Amino acid sequence: MPTLTIIISLIILAVYIFLLVANKSNPKTNGMLMVVQGALWTVIAVSNWAENTVVNRSCYIIVIVLSFICGIRELIKQH
């Protein structure tokens, strides 16, 4: 894995862990958590894309899309 990918992964992972710890059942925090999770899955998928099977690629795509959709829905919810 290239060094830049590792650095980006570690930064996104740190933000993800921070949001998990800071999560107080706030919809905006939950939304950001899901968006960051989608970004983390995207980095993982891109770095492993060539070595994976069609089934693994499909699973990556599904998890990424669902993470972003759920995150965006939480962020635009009106409470």
C-alpha positions as CSV (number, residue, x, y, z in Angstrom):
1,M,0.0,0.0,0.0
2,P,1.5,3.4,-0.9
3,T,2.5,5.7,1.9
4,L,-0.1,8.4,0.9
5,T,-2.9,5.8,1.2
6,I,-1.6,4.7,4.6
7,I,-1.5,8.4,5.8
8,I,-5.0,9.1,4.5
9,S,-6.3,5.9,6.1
10,L,-4.8,6.8,9.5
11,I,-6.2,10.3,9.4
12,I,-9.7,9.1,8.5
13,L,-9.5,6.3,11.1
14,A,-8.5,8.8,13.8
15,V,-11.5,11.0,12.9
16,Y,-13.7,8.0,12.9
17,I,-12.6,6.9,16.4
18,F,-13.0,10.5,17.7
19,L,-16.6,10.6,16.4
20,L,-17.3,7.2,17.9
21,V,-16.0,8.3,21.3
22,A,-17.8,11.7,21.0
23,N,-21.1,10.2,19.9
24,K,-23.9,11.4,22.2
25,S,-26.8,10.1,20.0
26,N,-26.8,13.4,18.1
27,P,-28.1,13.0,14.6
28,K,-25.5,15.3,13.2
29,T,-22.7,13.4,14.9
30,N,-24.2,10.1,13.7
31,G,-24.4,11.5,10.1
32,M,-20.7,12.6,10.2
33,L,-19.8,9.2,11.6
34,M,-21.5,7.5,8.7
35,V,-19.9,9.8,6.1
36,V,-16.4,9.3,7.6
37,Q,-17.1,5.5,7.6
38,G,-18.0,5.7,3.9
39,A,-14.7,7.6,3.2
40,L,-12.7,5.0,5.2
41,W,-14.3,2.1,3.3
42,T,-13.6,4.0,0.0
43,V,-9.9,4.2,0.9
44,I,-9.8,0.5,1.8
45,A,-11.6,-0.5,-1.4
46,V,-9.4,1.6,-3.6
47,S,-6.2,0.2,-2.1
48,N,-7.4,-3.4,-2.4
49,W,-9.4,-3.2,-5.7
50,A,-7.0,-5.1,-7.9
51,E,-6.7,-8.1,-5.6
52,N,-10.4,-8.6,-4.9
53,T,-13.0,-10.7,-6.6
54,V,-16.2,-9.4,-8.1
55,V,-18.1,-10.4,-4.9
56,N,-15.8,-8.5,-2.7
57,R,-15.9,-5.4,-5.0
58,S,-19.7,-5.5,-4.9
59,C,-19.7,-5.7,-1.1
60,Y,-17.4,-2.7,-0.9
61,I,-19.6,-0.7,-3.2
62,I,-22.7,-1.6,-1.3
63,V,-21.2,-0.7,2.1
64,I,-19.8,2.6,0.7
65,V,-23.0,3.7,-0.9
66,L,-25.1,2.8,2.2
67,S,-22.7,4.6,4.5
68,F,-22.9,7.7,2.5
69,I,-26.6,7.6,2.0
70,C,-27.3,7.0,5.8
71,G,-24.8,9.7,6.7
72,I,-26.3,12.3,4.3
73,R,-29.9,11.4,5.5
74,E,-28.8,12.0,9.1
75,L,-27.1,15.3,8.3
76,I,-30.2,16.7,6.5
77,K,-32.8,15.5,9.0
78,Q,-34.8,18.3,10.6
79,H,-35.3,17.8,14.3
